[in-house]
Amino acid sequence: MAELRAQGRVAAQDLAQTFGVSEDTVRRDLREMAGRGECERVYGGALLPGGKTVPLKTRISEQPDRKVMLGQKVVELLHEGSVVFFDAGSTNLAIARSLPENFRLTAVTNTPAIAAELSGRTGVELIMIGGRVDPAVGAALDLTAIRQLETIRPDLCILGACGLTLEEGLAADIFEDAAFKRLACAASKSSLAAITSDKLGLRAAFHVHALQAPLSLVFEADADEALVRKIALQGVEAHRCGAATSINEKSASRGSIS
C-alpha cells in the first residue's frame, strides 16, 4: 500500500522482486486490496482508485535512463522549423532535454517544467500556455489554458499518456487532463507519444487517442514485439529505441515499424 501511495501505480512483477515473493502472492494481495476499495486492478498490476495520478515531480525521477533513450529517439523524428506542442509528462520533459542546443522549432507547452527547460535556448521560440496549474498533472488545464490552445495549430502534438491498450488506445488517469490532450490532438496535424514499457497493456480511466493515424508511437527496445506489430497494423507508425533496421509493413493504410 505504501508503494501504491508513493507511485500511484504498481506492477505485480516489480512488487514480487522487491519483496521476494511470487507474483501469484502479489496478485492475491492486490485482489484483496481491490475488494476493500484500496486500489483498482489493471492488467499487470494496480492503480490508486478514483482516477488519481502520480505527481509530475515524482514521475520525473522515475526510470530516467529509459526516458532519455525515448527522448533521443523522438528528437530524431522531429523536423526543424516546425511548431510542436509539448503535453504534460515526465517523458516529454526528457524529450525537451534531448533537443540539441541549436535545434530550431516553435515549442508550445502548458507545462512549466518543460517551459523552464526550453527557455533561453537559441533555436527555440517558446510559447507558454497559462492558467491554473494542476498539482498532480503539473500543467495548466483550465478554461484559460483551453482558450489559448484553441488559437494555436501545431504541426505535431507530443502526447503524454498513462496507459495504452490495443482495445482502447492511449488513455489518462484524470478527466480534465484527458480532455485537454484530446483538444491538443484535434488542433494538431499529427500526434506522437513515447511509451515506457510499463504502460503497455495498462488501462486508464479516460480516453485520449485511438490507435489510428495520424499517430506515431515510440517504444522502448524491450517492448513486446507482437504488440508493437499489432499496433502498426492498425495504421499507427511505430518506432523502437535502438532498432538498427526498419521493417516496412505498409499495406493500404497500415503503419510501419522502425
N, C-alpha and C positions, 0 to 999 in steps of 0.2 A: 504494500500500500504506500509506503514511503517512496519507493521508486516511481510509482504511478503519479503520485502528487508532485514529485520533483520534475518529472519528464513530460507528463501529460499523456503519454502513451508508452506501452511496454510491449516487447516481443517475447514470446514464450521461450524461444531458443536462447536469447540473451539472458533471461532470468535463470534458466536452467544452468547455464555456465557460471553465472555469478554466485549462485547459492549451492552449486554442486549437487543438484538433484536432477531427476529425469524430467523431460518435457511433459510427460503424462501427469506427473505430480503438479507441475506448474499449471497446466490446463485445468486440472481438477480444482485447484485453488481459485483460479480466475472464474470458473463457472460458479463456485460458491459465492465469490465476491459479487458477481453479476446478479446472482439471486437475491443478494441483500441490497442491490441498487448502488453498490460502491464503484462499479465500473461498467463499461459497455463492451461486450465481447465482439471482436472483429477477427477476420482471418489472420492467424499467426500471433495474436496477442490480445490487447485490450486498450481501451481509451478511457479517459475520465468521462463520467456521464455529463449530459447536459450541454454537449457541443463546446466544451472548453478546449482551449488550445494552449500549447506551451508558449510562454512569453518569448518574444524575439530575442531578448537579452540572453535567455538561457540557450536558445537554439543556436546562436552564433558560436558558442563554444563546443557544440556537438559535432563530431566527425569532420573536423576542419580539413584534414588531408583529402578526404573524399570530395568535399565541396570544392576544393582548389582544382582538382582534376576535372570536375564537371565544368567549373568556371572557365578553365583554359580551353576546353573543347567548344563551349558555346562561343567564346570570342572568335574562334576560327570560322564560325558560321555567320558572323556579323559583317555588314557592309559599311564601309566608311561613308560618311555623309548622310547616313540615314537618321530618321527620328525614331528613337526607341523608348518605350515605356517600361520602366523597371518596377514591377509589382513588389509588394512586401515579401520578404523571405530571406532566411539566412543564406541559402544557396545563391539567391540573386545578389546578395551583398558580395559573395565570393566572386561572382561574375564581374561585378563592378570593379573589384580589386584586381582582377586579372587583365583588365584592359591595359594595353600598352600606353605609356605616358602620353604620346602624341597622337593617339588614335582619335580620328575626327568623327564626332557624332553629336546629335542633339539628344540629350538624356532628359526624360520626363519621369518624375517619381513622386509618389505620395509618402515615401518612407524616409524620415530624417537621417537614419543611419547611412542609407545609400547616398543621399544628397551630400552628407558630410564627406563621404569617401570620394565623390566625384568633384566636389567643389574645388576650384582653383586649378583643375587640370587644363593644360594648354589647349588640347584639341576638343574639349567638351563644352558645349553650350548647355547649361543646366537650367531646367525649368522645374521649380518645386511646386507641387500641388499641396495647398494648405488646408487647414481646418483642425478640428479636434483629433488628436492622435489617440487611437485605441491602444490602451496599455499592453494588451496581450498580443495583438497583431503587430504593433509597432508602426502603424501607418495611419494617415488621415482617411477616414471612410465616410464622413458625414455629408450633409447636403452641400456644404460649401465645397468640399472636395469633388463631389459628383458634378456640380455645375461647372467647375473648372475643367474637369475631364471631358465634358461634353463639347468643349470648344477646340479640342486637340484631335488630330488624326494621325497617329503614329504609323510608321511603316511596319513596326514589329512590337508586339506586346510580349515581354518576358514574364511569364506567369510563375507564381508560387502555388504550390498545391500541398494538401495534407495527405492525400491518398490517390491511388489510381487502380481502377479495376477495369477488366475488359467490358463488363456489362454497363458500368455507369460512367466510365471515363475519369476525368480529373474532378476532384471534389475538395471542399474545405470544411473546417470544423465550425466556423462561425457564420451565421446567416448574412450579416452585413458585409463581411469580407468576401464571401462568395458572390454577392450581388455586385460589389464593386469590380471584382475580377471579370464578371460577365460583361459589364459595361465597357471595361478596358479592351476586352477581346473584340466586342462589336465595333468599337471605334477604330480598331487597328486593321491593317491589310492582312496580317497574318499573326500567328501566336506561336510561342515556343516555351517549353518547360523543361528544366533539368531535374531529373528524378533520382533521388538516392534509392538504393535497392530496398531499404526497409519500408518504403512506401508502396512497393508493388504488391498488389492484392489487398491493400489496406483501404477499407471503406471510410468515408467521412460523410457527414450528415447532409451537406448542401452541394448541389451540382454546380460545376464551373464550366467544363468544356467536354463535349463528346469526343470520342476518338475518331475524328474525321478531319479532312482538310478544311481550311488551311491551318494545320497544326504540325509542328515539329517537336519531337521529344529527344532528349539526350539522356542516355542511360549510363550507368557505371559499367566497367568491364565485366563485373561478375553478375550482371542482370541475367535473369533466366532467358536463355536463347529462344525457347519455344514461345514464351510470352511475347518477346520482342517481335518475333516473326508474325505472330497473330495480330499484333497491333499494326505492323506495317501493311498487312493485307487489308486493313480497314481504310487505307488511304493516307495514313499518317507517315510522315518522313521521320525515320528513326535513325539516330546516331549513337554510337557507343564509344566511350572513352578508351583510348589505347588500341583501337582497331587499326590494323595495318593495311587491310584491303577493304574494298567496297563491294557489297553484294546488291546488285540492282534487281529488284523483283517487280518493277513496274509492269502492270498489266491493266489496261484501261485506266481506272482512277486509283490504282494501287499505290501505296507508298514505297519507300525504299529504305534499306538499311545500309549504314556506312560506319 
